[in-house]
Each structure stands twice: as C-alpha cells, then as structure tokens.
Amino acid sequence: MQDLQREIVAALTRLWQEHRGQTIGLGIGLFVGVCILLFGFWHILFIACCGALGLYIGGRVQAGETVLADWVEYLHQRWQHFRRGY
C-alpha cells in the first residue's frame, strides 16, 4: 500500500512539474463540469458572470480608480434625467 501511494505521489508531482498548465486546465474543466452537472448551466453562468464583474471592479479599485463612486454618480444623473421626463 505504501509503494502505491509513493508511486501516485511521484506521478502527480511529475505531472505537475512537467505539465502545470495542462494540469490546471484539467482541474478547472473537471470542476466546472461537476458544477454544471450539480447546479445547471444557467446557474453556473450567472455565478461566472458575477465573478468576472467582481474581478473587473476589483482590478479597477486596485489600480486606484473610483469605480463605485463614478458608477453611483452616473446612476444619480440618469435618475435625475428620468425624473425630469426627458
């Protein structure tokens, strides 16, 4: 049993060292596939879109931009425009 465990660990280590990108891609693909089977395509797509939006906003905030304040100001201006009836 110990020999089998060592062989598996050695094979996984070699796979990780020699094919890191493919290993990550395989892991992500398997994870997404299982999530789609468990939760459904549209739920996973919605979660992915929310994650992408969060990643975008987080990147803008990290770059020092005032994303949220600009967005709130834009919505406020649109609301005022809507209330005036134009």
Contacts in CASP RR format, 6 or more apart in sequence:
PFRMAT RR
TARGET T0000
AUTHOR 0000-0000-0000
METHOD contacts of the structure
MODEL  1
MQDLQREIVAALTRLWQEHRGQTIGLGIGLFVGVCILLFGFWHILFIACC
GALGLYIGGRVQAGETVLADWVEYLHQRWQHFRRGY
15 23 0 8 1.000
16 23 0 8 1.000
32 44 0 8 1.000
35 44 0 8 1.000
36 44 0 8 1.000
57 67 0 8 1.000
57 68 0 8 1.000
58 67 0 8 1.000
60 67 0 8 1.000
61 67 0 8 1.000
61 68 0 8 1.000
END
